[in-house]
Amino acid sequence: MRKSRNPNLMLFKIKVLHTVIWAFFVLTILYILYAGIMNRISPLLWIAISLIIVEGIILLIDGGRCPLTRLGEEYTNKTDIGFDIFLPKWVAKYNKTIFTTLYCIGVIIVIYRILT
């Protein structure tokens, strides 16, 4: 655990930042799904798809974990699921499965829309 004047405050800040970034990416994935369903192929859609690809690469480089999780571990010894984000434990546990599935469905629908 990293020495800090107030490790609880640092962990709280990490949790807030992590939650905001998570929400941004969830909204991005939902937008991709929406755009595919509604056949709204646009430059914004391609930017959204690219952002999720970049996020995936970052997670792969870091062994499937968010860099903020690793940072949060430096401020606490309690590293159970979801310790670093304001989410229900079951969402934190299945986060990648849920949103990777939605992303893939969205991209498949987009590809279908482009090809038909």
N, C-alpha and C positions, 0 to 999 in steps of 0.2 A: 504494500500500500504506500502510495506517494505521501510524503510529508507535506502538509499544507496547513495554513492557518485555520481553515474550515473545510475539511474534506466533504462534509455533508452538503455545504453550499455548492462546492464544485460538482458533486454528483448530481445535485438538483439541476444545475445549469446544463450539464450534459444530457440529463433526461429531457429537459425542455427542448433543447436543440435537436436531439434525436427524434423526439415526437414530431416536431415541426417538419423536419426533413422527411420522416416517414409519411406524414400526411401529404406532403407535396408529391411524393412518388406514388402513393395510393391514388390520389386524384389524377395523376398523369396516366396511370394504368386504366382507371375508370374512363378517362377521356378517350383513350385508344379504343376501348371496348365500345363506347358510345359512338365514336366516329365510324367504326366499322359497321355497326348495326344500322346507323342512320345514313350510311354511304356518304359521309362527309370527308372525302379524301382531300387533304390540303397540305400546304407546307408545315402548318402547325402540327399536324399528325405525324409527319416525318421527324420533326424535332422531338416530339414526345417519344416516339419509338427509339430514336437515337439516345435520348437521355436514359431510358431504361436499359439499353444495351451498355452504356457507359457505367451505370450503377452495377449491373451484373458483372462487368469486368473488374470493377473495384472490389466487389465481394469475392470473386474468384481469386484475385491476387492476394487477398487477406484471408485465404483459407475458408471462405464461406461465411465469414463474420464481418460485421460492420466495424470499421475502424473506431467508431464511437464506443462500441462495446469494450474494445480493448482499452480505450482511454478511461472509461468508467471503472474498469477493474483496478485501476491505479488508486482509486479513492475509496474503495470498500473491500471488505473481505467476504461480503454476502453477494455472491455472484449467481444466484438462482435465476431461472428463466424470467426475463423481463425486468431485471433489476435496474436496467439502464434506460428504460423508456416507460412512458405512461400509457400502458396498454394492459388489457386483461391478460393474465398468464396464458390462456389458451390461444389468444390471438398472437402473442409473442412467440409461442411455441410453434404454431403452424403458419406463421407469417409468410415464409418463403413459398411454402406449398400452395397456399391460398392465392397469393398474388402472382406467382409465376404462372399458375394455371389460368387465371383471368387474363394475364398479359398474352399468353400463347393463344388463347381463344380469340382475343381481340385481333392479334396479328393474322391469324388464320382467316378471320372474317374479312379483314382488310385485303389480304391477298385474293380471296374469293371475289370481292367487289372489283378489284382491279382486273381480274381475268375474265369477268363476265360483263 
